[in-house]
Amino acid sequence: MKEITAKEVEQKIANGEVLKIIDVREVDEVAAGKIPSIIHIPLGLLEFRMNELSKTEPYIMVCRSGGRSGRATQFLADQGFDVTNMTGGMLAWEGKVR
């Protein structure tokens, strides 16, 4: 499984890169603070909403601590998607939140 740190994601955003970040936390968790411009797909709905994603684009998966996003990363990778897990999740995030 490919992994990236929260700091690396933050640096890519600061450098002007446009990232496709999928947050798999629940609605109440995302409402408490999220990385700007995320795509919100709760983990339990990922299987049903993966048709909204493109296999030609890379995605970074995020959750609270990295566990759920790790499962989501593995699931989507098994389906042929280009996905990377953000280790440490939002607990490790020091960048802007909305």
N, C-alpha and C positions, 0 to 999 in steps of 0.2 A: 504494500500500500504506500502510495506517495504521501509525503507529509511536508508541511510548511509551518513555520512558527508564526505566532501572532505578530511578532515584531517584523518578520519578513513581509507579511501581508500589509502591515501598516506602512512600511517603506515603499512597497510597490504603489500603493495608493498615493503616497506623498510625491512619488515620482511621476504621477499623472497617468499611470496604467489604469485601464478600465477592466475591472475584475468582475467576474460572475460569481458572486458569493451566495450560497444557499444556506440559510439558517434553518435548522431542523428542530429548533426548540418549540415549545408550546406557545400559544397565543399570549398568555399572561407573562411569560418570560420575555418574549420579544417586546411587549408593551413597556417593560421595565427598562429597556435600553437595547439598542441594536446598532450594528455598523450601518452607516448611511448607505442607501441603494442596494440593500440585500434583497434576495428573493426569498420569501418566507414560505417554506413547505414543511409543516410538522412531520416528524419522522413517520408517524402512523399513516400519513397520506402519501408518502413518497412513491410507493408502488403504483398508486392510482393517478399520480400527477406527473410521472416521468415522461409522459408523452408531450409535456410542455417544454422539455429540454432537448437540446441538440447534441448529437454524438460528435459533431465537428467542433464544438467549443469546449474549452477547459472550464471546470468549475472548482471552487473551493468550498468545502463543507465546514460548517460551524455549528457548535452547540454550546452548552454551558461550560463543560470541562474537557470535551474531546472524545468522550465515550460514544455517545449517540451519533455524532458526526462520523466517527470511525466506522460504525456499523453501516451508516448511510453510504460512506465512501466505498466500502467493500461491496455493498449491494449494487450500487450503480456501476462500479468497475466490472462486476460480473455480467452486467447487461451491455457492456461495451462503451461506457461513457469514460471521458477523460476527467477524472476527479482526484482531488488532493485534499487530505484532511488537515485542518488547522489544529495543531496540537495545543493543548491547554485551554482551548475554547475561549469563551468570553471572560473567563476568570483571568486569562493571561492577556487580554486585550487592554492596551493603554491608550489607544487612539480615540478619535471622536465617536460619540454615540448620539443617537437621536431618541 
